[in-house]
Amino acid sequence: MPLKFSGMATLSPSDLVFGTSKRPLSYGIGLKIGSGHVVPELKYFTKSASQGRTEDIKNEVVQITTDVLQRASELGVPSLQLDTEFTFVETSRPTMVGEITSAQKALLEKGCRESGISAGLRTTIADMRDPRRDGFDPDSRARMMESFEAAASNGADVLSIESEGGKDVFNHAVVRQDLAGVVFALGVLAPIDMARLWKDIVGIATRAGVIPGGDTACAFGNTALRLAGGVGQMTISHIFAAVVRAMSASRSLVAYEEGATGPGKDCGYENVILKAITGFPMSMEGKTSASAHSSLVGNVSAAACDLWSNEQVQNDRMFSGSAPQAFLEMLHYDTKLMNQAQKDGKALVLRDLLVNSDKFSDPQAFVLSPDVAWSIGESTVTESDDQYRRTVKAGQKALDLILASEGLALSESERRFGLRLRRAFSSLPGELDDFVPKMTSTYRAKVASFRPKDYGL
C-alpha cells in the first residue's frame, strides 16, 4: 500500500523557519502554534516520582503548575505550553493520570482567565511495555491506552508518546555500529509497532476531540547522540549518530501517516525533517535542554521550532525560585528574541545565525540545518512504497551530504568511517522481502528479548 506522504509540504528550505508552519494549529486556551510566533514549552520532573513517593506526585505537579503560572504572569509571558511526561509509575495508574491532568487543566484555565495568557497542555504517556515478556507485554499496552483515555477525557490538549518498538534490536546494533541492524530496527520493527500504536492513539484523540501530537525517536536518535558524546569523547562515530538521526525521521513519520498532526514532541530532533515533509508545527529543544543532556546542536535546533522546550528539569530549588520557574524564564527570553525577529522581518537572518553557529561544528548539527534537513526529507518521501526503503534512502542522503560538505571539518578517522558506511549501505538488499528474513533470523539468535512474533514477523 502506498504511504501517505509522497511529496513535500514545504517548497524549499526557506520555508523552514521558527514560528511558522504550513499547517498551523489552534487548541487549548486560545493557543496558536505555527502561526507566526514561537511558544515556550516547559517540561519538568517531580522529585516525588524520582524518590518513589507516589502519594505526593499529584500535589507536586499542582505546585509546579502554580509556580510556573505565577512566574509566567510576572514575566508577561503571552503564551505557554506545559508538557507533563508521565513515568511508568503514573502510566500504570490511569486514575492518577486523569486526576493530575484534570487538576493541571483547572489551574491553567484559572490562570489564563486572570492573566490573559494563552496555554496548552501536552500529556506524554510512558511506553511501559517490556519486550522481554511474551507478546510485548499486552497488559502494559492496555494500561497505556487507558492512561491515554484518562488524559484525553480530563483536559489534555495534545497526546504524545516516545515509543520504543524496535529498541531491543537497536540497542544491540547501535553500540556495534551495525548499520543493517539499525536499519532493521528503524525501518522495519519500529514502523510496524508505531502503526499499531498510533492507530489506537489517533482513535482516542479523535473521539475525545483532542490533538494527536506525535512520537519521537528519542530512544533511538538520542541514544546515538549520547553514545557519540562530545568532541574527542565518542563511543560511536559522529557520522554514524548523524545518519541514525536522519533515518529516525522515517520511523517518526509513521505517527503522521496514521493521523497525528503535531505539534511534534521536543526531543525528536528529527522534527525539522518531519516539518519539511508534513508542514505540521514542531517542538524542538537545544541549548536550554542542557540540564537534561549535553549535545553539539544547541543553536541549530532552534532554526525551525514552533515550540521551544527545555527537555526536562527536576523540581529543585534555585536562587531565583523553582527550577521549572527558572527554565520557563530562559525559554521566555529565547522565544521573545525569535518573535521579535519575526515581527521585524528578520526571522531568516536570525535563523541563519543560529544555523551557521553550529552547522559545520559536527555532522549531527549539519543534518539538522534547514537546507540539509529539507534534502533528507525530499529524498525520504521519494520512496513511497515501504518504510525500509525510506529509511535507507534517508540515511544514504545524509551520508552523501556529510561527505560532500566542504565546510564540515571531519577527522581522517571519521571520513574513513563514512566511506565504510557508504559501502555498508550499498550492500543492503534493495527489497524488503530480501532483507527481513535474514535479519529476523540473525537477531533472534543475537538478542534474547527480540521475539519476531511481537512484530507480526
ZASE-88117 format. One record per residue (C-alpha): residue number from 0; residue in one letter; x negated, y, z negated. Coordinates in steps of 0.001 Angstrom, whole numbers. Each point is the difference from the previous one (the first is absolute). Layout:
N
+-------+--------+---------+---------+---------+
! numar ! padren !       X !       Y !       Z !
+-------+--------+---------+---------+---------+
!   NUM !      A !       X !       Y !       Z !
...
+-------+--------+---------+---------+---------+
//
This chain:
457
+-------+--------+---------+---------+---------+
! numar ! padren !       X !       Y !       Z !
+-------+--------+---------+---------+---------+
!     0 !      M !       0 !       0 !       0 !
!     1 !      P !   -1443 !    3447 !     906 !
!     2 !      L !    -924 !    2129 !   -3003 !
!     3 !      K !    1812 !    3247 !    -704 !
!     4 !      F !   -2850 !    2469 !     461 !
!     5 !      S !   -1415 !    -170 !    3514 !
!     6 !      G !    -951 !    3668 !     344 !
!     7 !      M !   -1138 !    3006 !   -2005 !
!     8 !      A !    2400 !    2384 !   -1719 !
!     9 !      T !   -2725 !    2651 !      66 !
!    10 !      L !   -1294 !    1319 !    3301 !
!    11 !      S !   -3602 !     694 !    -989 !
!    12 !      P !   -2303 !     325 !   -3038 !
!    13 !      S !    1015 !    3671 !    -293 !
!    14 !      D !    3396 !   -1250 !   -1221 !
!    15 !      L !   -1722 !   -1492 !   -3050 !
!    16 !      V !    -153 !    2842 !   -2484 !
!    17 !      F !     947 !     284 !   -3642 !
!    18 !      G !    3571 !     906 !    -839 !
!    19 !      T !    1616 !    -643 !    3376 !
!    20 !      S !    1454 !   -3230 !    1361 !
!    21 !      K !    1941 !    -884 !    3102 !
!    22 !      R !    2676 !   -1625 !   -2170 !
!    23 !      P !     343 !    2057 !   -3200 !
!    24 !      L !    2054 !   -1289 !   -2914 !
!    25 !      S !    2452 !    1601 !   -2431 !
!    26 !      Y !     975 !   -1738 !   -3237 !
!    27 !      G !      61 !     275 !   -3759 !
!    28 !      I !     748 !    3365 !   -1558 !
!    29 !      G !    -373 !    2301 !    2986 !
!    30 !      L !   -3368 !   -1502 !     991 !
!    31 !      K !   -1255 !     278 !    3579 !
!    32 !      I !   -3053 !   -1977 !    1132 !
!    33 !      G !   -1892 !     591 !    3234 !
!    34 !      S !    1920 !    3146 !     894 !
!    35 !      G !   -2825 !    2539 !    -230 !
!    36 !      H !   -1490 !    -272 !   -3477 !
!    37 !      V !   -1894 !   -2481 !   -2169 !
!    38 !      V !    1511 !   -1264 !   -3261 !
!    39 !      P !   -2029 !   -1231 !   -2990 !
!    40 !      E !     753 !   -3610 !    -948 !
!    41 !      L !   -1037 !    -837 !   -3548 !
!    42 !      K !    -765 !   -3493 !   -1280 !
!    43 !      Y !    -682 !   -1039 !   -3581 !
!    44 !      F !    -585 !   -3080 !   -2093 !
!    45 !      T !    1323 !    -469 !   -3518 !
!    46 !      K !   -2325 !    -840 !   -2847 !
!    47 !      S !    2844 !   -2137 !   -1346 !
!    48 !      A !    -205 !   -2346 !    2984 !
!    49 !      S !   -3798 !    -182 !     -81 !
!    50 !      Q !      74 !    -777 !   -3727 !
!    51 !      G !    2825 !   -2539 !     209 !
!    52 !      R !    2503 !    2112 !   -1959 !
!    53 !      T !    2977 !    -885 !    2182 !
!    54 !      E !    2546 !    1532 !   -2344 !
!    55 !      D !   -1610 !    3452 !     374 !
!    56 !      I !    -231 !     166 !    3802 !
!    57 !      K !    3345 !    1690 !     627 !
!    58 !      N !    -542 !    2703 !   -2602 !
!    59 !      E !   -3466 !     725 !    1358 !
!    60 !      V !    1265 !     346 !    3587 !
!    61 !      V !    2670 !    2397 !   -1279 !
!    62 !      Q !   -2690 !    2035 !   -1774 !
!    63 !      I !   -2217 !      53 !    3088 !
!    64 !      T !    2909 !    1194 !    2132 !
!    65 !      T !     899 !    2697 !   -2535 !
!    66 !      D !   -3613 !    1204 !    -209 !
!    67 !      V !    -398 !      73 !    3768 !
!    68 !      L !    3194 !    1965 !     556 !
!    69 !      Q !   -1107 !    2508 !   -2624 !
!    70 !      R !   -3356 !     511 !    1720 !
!    71 !      A !    1702 !     221 !    3407 !
!    72 !      S !    2254 !    2759 !   -1317 !
!    73 !      E !   -2927 !    1884 !   -1535 !
!    74 !      L !   -1984 !    -141 !    3257 !
!    75 !      G !    2915 !     811 !    2287 !
!    76 !      V !    -290 !   -3283 !    1898 !
!    77 !      P !    2679 !     247 !    2713 !
!    78 !      S !     349 !   -3720 !     730 !
!    79 !      L !   -1191 !   -3232 !   -1499 !
!    80 !      Q !     232 !   -3755 !     369 !
!    81 !      L !    -608 !   -2476 !   -2807 !
!    82 !      D !   -1117 !   -3548 !     739 !
!    83 !      T !     637 !   -2442 !   -2812 !
!    84 !      E !   -2017 !   -3128 !     691 !
!    85 !      F !    1441 !   -2829 !   -2031 !
!    86 !      T !   -2370 !   -2685 !   -1236 !
!    87 !      F !     705 !   -3723 !    -272 !
!    88 !      V !    1359 !     698 !   -3500 !
!    89 !      E !    2787 !    2294 !    1146 !
!    90 !      T !     665 !   -1728 !    3329 !
!    91 !      S !     648 !   -3268 !   -1826 !
!    92 !      R !    2716 !    1867 !   -1962 !
!    93 !      P !    2410 !    1533 !    2551 !
!    94 !      T !    2124 !    1468 !   -2781 !
!    95 !      M !   -3015 !    1993 !   -1207 !
!    96 !      V !    -669 !    1200 !    3552 !
!    97 !      G !    3565 !    1248 !     237 !
!    98 !      E !    -114 !    1737 !   -3382 !
!    99 !      I !   -3278 !    1773 !     702 !
!   100 !      T !    1110 !    1088 !    3475 !
!   101 !      S !    3299 !    1320 !   -1323 !
!   102 !      A !   -1694 !    1938 !   -2792 !
!   103 !      Q !   -2538 !    1534 !    2382 !
!   104 !      K !    2617 !    1012 !    2539 !
!   105 !      A !    2108 !    1673 !   -2687 !
!   106 !      L !   -3022 !    2013 !   -1132 !
!   107 !      L !    -821 !     968 !    3586 !
!   108 !      E !    3564 !    1161 !     657 !
!   109 !      K !      35 !    2080 !   -3175 !
!   110 !      G !   -3452 !    1447 !     640 !
!   111 !      C !     813 !     889 !    3591 !
!   112 !      R !    3213 !    1770 !   -1025 !
!   113 !      E !   -1892 !    2074 !   -2536 !
!   114 !      S !   -3076 !     877 !    2072 !
!   115 !      G !    1157 !    -213 !    3612 !
!   116 !      I !   -2615 !   -2640 !     859 !
!   117 !      S !     855 !   -2511 !    2719 !
!   118 !      A !   -1007 !   -3537 !    -897 !
!   119 !      G !      17 !   -3662 !     917 !
!   120 !      L !    -646 !   -3235 !   -1853 !
!   121 !      R !   -1861 !   -2875 !    1591 !
!   122 !      T !     198 !   -3382 !   -1718 !
!   123 !      T !   -2712 !   -2537 !     784 !
!   124 !      I !     764 !   -3582 !    -977 !
!   125 !      A !   -2945 !   -2289 !    -770 !
!   126 !      D !    -685 !   -3050 !    2149 !
!   127 !      M !     -35 !   -2477 !   -2850 !
!   128 !      R !      95 !   -3169 !    2086 !
!   129 !      D !   -2733 !   -2516 !    -654 !
!   130 !      P !   -1083 !   -1911 !    3120 !
!   131 !      R !   -1508 !   -2696 !   -2207 !
!   132 !      R !    3519 !   -1129 !    -872 !
!   133 !      D !    2006 !   -2195 !    2329 !
!   134 !      G !    2005 !    1933 !    2594 !
!   135 !      F !   -1768 !    3330 !    -644 !
!   136 !      D !    1877 !     206 !   -3294 !
!   137 !      P !    3602 !     551 !    1198 !
!   138 !      D !    1204 !     776 !   -3539 !
!   139 !      S !   -2328 !    2991 !    -205 !
!   140 !      R !    1133 !    1159 !    3429 !
!   141 !      A !    3615 !    -133 !   -1137 !
!   142 !      R !    -889 !    2054 !   -3079 !
!   143 !      M !   -1737 !    2567 !    2188 !
!   144 !      M !    3124 !     388 !    2114 !
!   145 !      E !    2095 !     411 !   -3151 !
!   146 !      S !   -2338 !    2807 !   -1031 !
!   147 !      F !     364 !    1655 !    3403 !
!   148 !      E !    3768 !    -203 !    -431 !
!   149 !      A !    -246 !    1461 !   -3502 !
!   150 !      A !   -2151 !    2900 !    1170 !
!   151 !      A !    2177 !     727 !    3036 !
!   152 !      S !    3204 !      27 !   -2033 !
!   153 !      N !   -1413 !    2179 !   -2783 !
!   154 !      G !   -1325 !    3012 !    1835 !
!   155 !      A !   -3149 !    -895 !    1946 !
!   156 !      D !    -236 !    2008 !    3213 !
!   157 !      V !   -2756 !   -2047 !    1671 !
!   158 !      L !    -822 !   -3707 !    -339 !
!   159 !      S !   -3534 !   -1283 !     555 !
!   160 !      I !   -2263 !   -2949 !    -712 !
!   161 !      E !   -3635 !    -934 !     508 !
!   162 !      S !     556 !   -3547 !    1128 !
!   163 !      E !   -2759 !   -2605 !     -44 !
!   164 !      G !    1023 !   -2739 !    2421 !
!   165 !      G !   -3180 !   -1313 !    1617 !
!   166 !      K !   -2168 !    1164 !   -2892 !
!   167 !      D !    -903 !   -3591 !    -876 !
!   168 !      V !   -1868 !    -461 !    3298 !
!   169 !      F !   -1146 !    3624 !     242 !
!   170 !      N !   -1898 !     -42 !   -3297 !
!   171 !      H !   -2014 !   -3021 !    1102 !
!   172 !      A !    -718 !    1460 !    3430 !
!   173 !      V !    -825 !    3625 !    -784 !
!   174 !      V !   -2842 !    -671 !   -2429 !
!   175 !      R !   -1571 !   -2269 !    2646 !
!   176 !      Q !     631 !    2548 !    2770 !
!   177 !      D !    1834 !   -2756 !    1834 !
!   178 !      L !    1796 !    1842 !    2791 !
!   179 !      A !    2168 !   -2935 !    1086 !
!   180 !      G !    1237 !    -527 !   -3557 !
!   181 !      V !     804 !    3700 !    -446 !
!   182 !      V !    1869 !      45 !    3327 !
!   183 !      F !    1918 !   -3109 !   -1080 !
!   184 !      A !    1016 !    1712 !   -3244 !
!   185 !      L !     860 !    3415 !    1492 !
!   186 !      G !    1267 !   -1066 !    3403 !
!   187 !      V !    1917 !   -3187 !    -801 !
!   188 !      L !     690 !    -696 !   -3681 !
!   189 !      A !     712 !    3506 !   -1304 !
!   190 !      P !    2366 !     921 !    2876 !
!   191 !      I !    2001 !   -3212 !    -492 !
!   192 !      D !     396 !     767 !   -3686 !
!   193 !      M !     706 !    3700 !     484 !
!   194 !      A !    2717 !    -636 !    2571 !
!   195 !      R !    1864 !   -2142 !   -2526 !
!   196 !      L !    -485 !    2424 !   -2879 !
!   197 !      W !     882 !    3128 !    1907 !
!   198 !      K !    3113 !   -1415 !    1559 !
!   199 !      D !    1320 !    -424 !   -3546 !
!   200 !      I !   -1363 !    3311 !   -1324 !
!   201 !      V !    1510 !    1952 !    2895 !
!   202 !      G !    3296 !   -1786 !    -623 !
!   203 !      I !     -22 !    1029 !   -3661 !
!   204 !      A !    -899 !    3593 !     875 !
!   205 !      T !    2659 !     236 !    2696 !
!   206 !      R !    2752 !   -1288 !   -2265 !
!   207 !      A !    -989 !    2456 !   -2743 !
!   208 !      G !    -472 !    2950 !    2363 !
!   209 !      V !   -3659 !     541 !    -902 !
!   210 !      I !   -3228 !     165 !    2009 !
!   211 !      P !   -2064 !   -3130 !     783 !
!   212 !      G !   -3373 !    1713 !    -265 !
!   213 !      G !   -2613 !   -2465 !    1159 !
!   214 !      D !   -2782 !   -2344 !   -1047 !
!   215 !      T !   -3754 !     444 !    -287 !
!   216 !      A !   -3037 !   -2109 !     748 !
!   217 !      C !   -1525 !    1035 !   -3316 !
!   218 !      A !    -695 !   -3642 !    -865 !
!   219 !      F !   -1934 !    -334 !    3257 !
!   220 !      G !   -1450 !    3289 !    1236 !
!   221 !      N !    -764 !    1352 !   -3460 !
!   222 !      T !   -1599 !   -3282 !   -1001 !
!   223 !      A !   -2353 !     389 !    2951 !
!   224 !      L !    -590 !    3653 !    -931 !
!   225 !      R !    -969 !    -982 !   -3545 !
!   226 !      L !   -2276 !   -2794 !    1206 !
!   227 !      A !   -1716 !    2365 !    2418 !
!   228 !      G !    -698 !    2398 !   -2863 !
!   229 !      G !   -1878 !    3266 !     327 !
!   230 !      V !   -3065 !     753 !    2063 !
!   231 !      G !   -2667 !   -2597 !    -751 !
!   232 !      Q !    2287 !   -1972 !   -2311 !
!   233 !      M !    1812 !   -2243 !    2424 !
!   234 !      T !     994 !   -3611 !    -469 !
!   235 !      I !    1441 !    -118 !    3512 !
!   236 !      S !    -746 !    2086 !    3083 !
!   237 !      H !    1647 !    3419 !     211 !
!   238 !      I !     771 !    -734 !    3645 !
!   239 !      F !    1783 !   -3175 !   -1074 !
!   240 !      A !    2020 !    1921 !   -2607 !
!   241 !      A !     959 !    2583 !    2634 !
!   242 !      V !    1085 !   -2697 !    2451 !
!   243 !      V !    2051 !   -1702 !   -2736 !
!   244 !      R !    1727 !    3330 !    -624 !
!   245 !      A !     867 !     372 !    3662 !
!   246 !      M !    1339 !   -3547 !     236 !
!   247 !      S !    2072 !     499 !   -3153 !
!   248 !      A !    2131 !    2542 !    1875 !
!   249 !      S !    1466 !   -2758 !    2154 !
!   250 !      R !     978 !   -1878 !   -3141 !
!   251 !      S !    1545 !    3059 !   -1718 !
!   252 !      L !    1914 !     886 !    3167 !
!   253 !      V !    2192 !   -3057 !    -591 !
!   254 !      A !    1964 !    1837 !   -2705 !
!   255 !      Y !     995 !    2615 !    2584 !
!   256 !      E !     809 !   -2706 !    2544 !
!   257 !      E !    2488 !   -1309 !   -2569 !
!   258 !      G !    1588 !    3403 !    -638 !
!   259 !      A !   -2126 !    1921 !   -2504 !
!   260 !      T !     -56 !    3726 !     752 !
!   261 !      G !   -2703 !    1383 !   -2277 !
!   262 !      P !   -1272 !    1952 !   -1668 !
!   263 !      G !   -2793 !   -2561 !      42 !
!   264 !      K !   -1646 !    -611 !   -3350 !
!   265 !      D !   -3201 !    1787 !    -960 !
!   266 !      C !   -2621 !   -2733 !    -431 !
!   267 !      G !     600 !   -1181 !    3548 !
!   268 !      Y !   -2849 !    1944 !    1597 !
!   269 !      E !    1140 !   -1621 !    3236 !
!   270 !      N !    3019 !    2331 !    -205 !
!   271 !      V !   -1610 !    2516 !    2352 !
!   272 !      I !     103 !   -2666 !    2721 !
!   273 !      L !    3586 !    -868 !    -912 !
!   274 !      K !    1033 !    3656 !     156 !
!   275 !      A !   -1473 !     215 !    3494 !
!   276 !      I !    1981 !   -3057 !    1104 !
!   277 !      T !    3310 !     500 !   -1803 !
!   278 !      G !     271 !    3748 !    -531 !
!   279 !      F !    1179 !    -609 !   -3574 !
!   280 !      P !   -1384 !    2082 !   -2876 !
!   281 !      M !   -2808 !   -1500 !   -2043 !
!   282 !      S !   -1463 !     412 !   -3459 !
!   283 !      M !   -3783 !     -20 !    -275 !
!   284 !      E !   -2602 !     177 !   -2730 !
!   285 !      G !   -3625 !    1121 !     -22 !
!   286 !      K !   -2186 !    2165 !   -2198 !
!   287 !      T !    2700 !     386 !   -2651 !
!   288 !      S !     178 !   -3783 !    -385 !
!   289 !      A !   -3542 !    -224 !   -1388 !
!   290 !      S !    1465 !    -921 !   -3395 !
!   291 !      A !    1172 !   -3278 !    1531 !
!   292 !      H !   -2818 !    -879 !    2385 !
!   293 !      S !   -2975 !    1497 !    1781 !
!   294 !      S !    -142 !     250 !    3788 !
!   295 !      L !   -1800 !    1695 !    2874 !
!   296 !      V !    3218 !    1380 !    1526 !
!   297 !      G !     989 !    2718 !   -2473 !
!   298 !      N !     803 !    2820 !    2433 !
!   299 !      V !     754 !   -1672 !    3319 !
!   300 !      S !    2958 !   -1875 !   -1481 !
!   301 !      A !    1807 !    3312 !    -604 !
!   302 !      A !     -31 !     903 !    3685 !
!   303 !      A !    3433 !   -1424 !     838 !
!   304 !      C !    1668 !    -458 !   -3405 !
!   305 !      D !    3598 !    1000 !    -659 !
!   306 !      L !    -198 !    -942 !   -3664 !
!   307 !      W !   -3331 !     382 !   -1820 !
!   308 !      S !    -582 !   -2412 !   -2868 !
!   309 !      N !   -2430 !    -588 !   -2858 !
!   310 !      E !     315 !   -3817 !     370 !
!   311 !      Q !     234 !    -762 !   -3731 !
!   312 !      V !    -960 !    1424 !   -3376 !
!   313 !      Q !     574 !   -1383 !   -3477 !
!   314 !      N !    2046 !    2082 !   -2422 !
!   315 !      D !   -2913 !    1212 !   -2124 !
!   316 !      R !    -406 !    3351 !   -1707 !
!   317 !      M !   -2288 !    2625 !    1506 !
!   318 !      F !    -920 !    3512 !   -1150 !
!   319 !      S !    2633 !    1484 !    2331 !
!   320 !      G !    2772 !   -2409 !    -971 !
!   321 !      S !     836 !   -3501 !    1153 !
!   322 !      A !   -1932 !   -1531 !    2889 !
!   323 !      P !    3135 !    -128 !    2201 !
!   324 !      Q !     523 !    3721 !    -627 !
!   325 !      A !   -3619 !     748 !     908 !
!   326 !      F !     150 !   -2025 !    3205 !
!   327 !      L !    3271 !    1596 !    1029 !
!   328 !      E !   -1760 !    3351 !    -282 !
!   329 !      M !   -2860 !   -1194 !    2225 !
!   330 !      L !    2441 !   -1341 !    2579 !
!   331 !      H !    2012 !    3210 !    -149 !
!   332 !      Y !   -2978 !    2168 !     892 !
!   333 !      D !   -1115 !   -2391 !    2739 !
!   334 !      T !    3451 !      99 !    1602 !
!   335 !      K !     324 !    3743 !    -576 !
!   336 !      L !   -3075 !     546 !    2180 !
!   337 !      M !    1292 !   -2319 !    2723 !
!   338 !      N !    3408 !    1671 !     -37 !
!   339 !      Q !   -1532 !    3474 !     248 !
!   340 !      A !   -1974 !   -1203 !    3024 !
!   341 !      Q !    3267 !   -1164 !    1563 !
!   342 !      K !    1641 !    3332 !    -755 !
!   343 !      D !   -2895 !    1983 !    1507 !
!   344 !      G !    -232 !   -2150 !    3126 !
!   345 !      K !   -3386 !   -1346 !   -1097 !
!   346 !      A !     985 !   -3613 !    -673 !
!   347 !      L !   -2164 !   -1439 !    2783 !
!   348 !      V !   -2960 !    2078 !   -1167 !
!   349 !      L !     245 !   -1317 !   -3555 !
!   350 !      R !     710 !   -3510 !    1263 !
!   351 !      D !   -3143 !      17 !    2102 !
!   352 !      L !   -2107 !    1316 !   -2887 !
!   353 !      L !    1261 !   -2837 !   -2188 !
!   354 !      V !    -725 !   -2518 !    2751 !
!   355 !      N !   -3432 !    1297 !     961 !
!   356 !      S !   -1191 !      59 !   -3601 !
!   357 !      D !     441 !   -3806 !    -180 !
!   358 !      K !     402 !   -1467 !    3469 !
!   359 !      F !   -3619 !    -793 !     804 !
!   360 !      S !   -1119 !    -888 !   -3522 !
!   361 !      D !    1230 !   -3597 !     173 !
!   362 !      P !    1845 !   -2374 !    2370 !
!   363 !      Q !    2844 !    -233 !   -2522 !
!   364 !      A !     598 !    3754 !     250 !
!   365 !      F !    -536 !     -27 !    3760 !
!   366 !      V !    2927 !   -2358 !     691 !
!   367 !      L !    2362 !    2240 !   -2022 !
!   368 !      S !    -695 !    3164 !    2005 !
!   369 !      P !    3059 !     926 !    2110 !
!   370 !      D !   -1620 !    -509 !    3400 !
!   371 !      V !   -1397 !   -3434 !    -871 !
!   372 !      A !    3136 !   -1068 !   -1896 !
!   373 !      W !    2186 !    1036 !    2924 !
!   374 !      S !   -2123 !   -2048 !    2411 !
!   375 !      I !     175 !   -3033 !   -2288 !
!   376 !      G !    3773 !     400 !    -191 !
!   377 !      E !     360 !     282 !    3760 !
!   378 !      S !   -2115 !   -3103 !     502 !
!   379 !      T !    2023 !   -1861 !   -2635 !
!   380 !      V !    3406 !     547 !    1573 !
!   381 !      T !   -1144 !    -958 !    3487 !
!   382 !      E !     307 !   -3537 !   -1376 !
!   383 !      S !    3713 !    -313 !    -578 !
!   384 !      D !     435 !   -3773 !       2 !
!   385 !      D !   -1613 !   -1230 !   -3217 !
!   386 !      Q !   -1702 !    1282 !   -3120 !
!   387 !      Y !   -3102 !   -2113 !     551 !
!   388 !      R !    -976 !    1743 !    3226 !
!   389 !      R !     934 !    3360 !   -1484 !
!   390 !      T !   -2343 !    -587 !   -2905 !
!   391 !      V !   -2879 !   -1082 !    2218 !
!   392 !      K !     536 !    2952 !    2347 !
!   393 !      A !      -8 !    2491 !   -2896 !
!   394 !      G !   -3217 !   -1433 !   -1383 !
!   395 !      Q !   -1743 !     -63 !    3362 !
!   396 !      K !     972 !    3598 !     729 !
!   397 !      A !   -1270 !    1193 !   -3360 !
!   398 !      L !   -3278 !   -1836 !     452 !
!   399 !      D !    -506 !    1303 !    3527 !
!   400 !      L !     593 !    3598 !   -1129 !
!   401 !      I !   -2364 !    -391 !   -2952 !
!   402 !      L !   -2819 !   -1412 !    2111 !
!   403 !      A !     505 !    2601 !    2739 !
!   404 !      S !      28 !    2995 !   -2350 !
!   405 !      E !   -2949 !    2357 !     391 !
!   406 !      G !     670 !    1863 !   -3231 !
!   407 !      L !     355 !   -2984 !   -2311 !
!   408 !      A !   -3342 !    -826 !   -1593 !
!   409 !      L !    -253 !   -3789 !    -273 !
!   410 !      S !   -2889 !   -1828 !   -1596 !
!   411 !      E !   -1753 !   -2566 !    2123 !
!   412 !      S !    1454 !   -2810 !   -2111 !
!   413 !      E !    3510 !    1408 !     425 !
!   414 !      R !    -437 !     300 !    3750 !
!   415 !      R !   -1269 !   -3581 !     210 !
!   416 !      F !    2984 !   -1154 !   -2010 !
!   417 !      G !    2323 !    1945 !    2309 !
!   418 !      L !   -1406 !   -1777 !    3033 !
!   419 !      R !     367 !   -3345 !   -1760 !
!   420 !      L !    3596 !     901 !    -832 !
!   421 !      R !     638 !     822 !    3650 !
!   422 !      R !   -1136 !   -3494 !     943 !
!   423 !      A !    2261 !   -1457 !   -2695 !
!   424 !      F !    2991 !    1846 !    1492 !
!   425 !      S !    -802 !   -1316 !    3471 !
!   426 !      S !     -17 !   -3570 !   -1318 !
!   427 !      L !    3541 !     209 !   -1409 !
!   428 !      P !    2660 !   -1865 !    2022 !
!   429 !      G !    2150 !    2160 !    2215 !
!   430 !      E !    3254 !   -1669 !    -985 !
!   431 !      L !    1673 !    -505 !   -3344 !
!   432 !      D !     748 !   -3668 !     701 !
!   433 !      D !   -3706 !    -675 !     455 !
!   434 !      F !    -947 !    1826 !   -3199 !
!   435 !      V !    2490 !   -1043 !   -2685 !
!   436 !      P !    -448 !   -3799 !     -82 !
!   437 !      K !   -3770 !     228 !    -387 !
!   438 !      M !     142 !    2706 !   -2672 !
!   439 !      T !    2782 !   -1753 !   -1886 !
!   440 !      S !   -2080 !   -3156 !    -208 !
!   441 !      T !   -3184 !    1886 !    -891 !
!   442 !      Y !    1498 !    2005 !   -2842 !
!   443 !      R !    2088 !   -2831 !   -1380 !
!   444 !      A !   -3350 !   -1633 !    -748 !
!   445 !      K !   -1792 !    3149 !   -1213 !
!   446 !      V !    2615 !    1731 !   -2182 !
!   447 !      A !    1823 !   -2093 !   -2565 !
!   448 !      S !    2824 !    2527 !    -454 !
!   449 !      F !     757 !     211 !    3738 !
!   450 !      R !    3088 !   -2009 !     864 !
!   451 !      P !     948 !     314 !    3682 !
!   452 !      K !    3640 !    -830 !    -802 !
!   453 !      D !     230 !    3258 !   -1986 !
!   454 !      Y !    -303 !    1753 !    3354 !
!   455 !      G !    2097 !   -2439 !    1988 !
!   456 !      L !   -3070 !   -1531 !    1641 !
+-------+--------+---------+---------+---------+
//
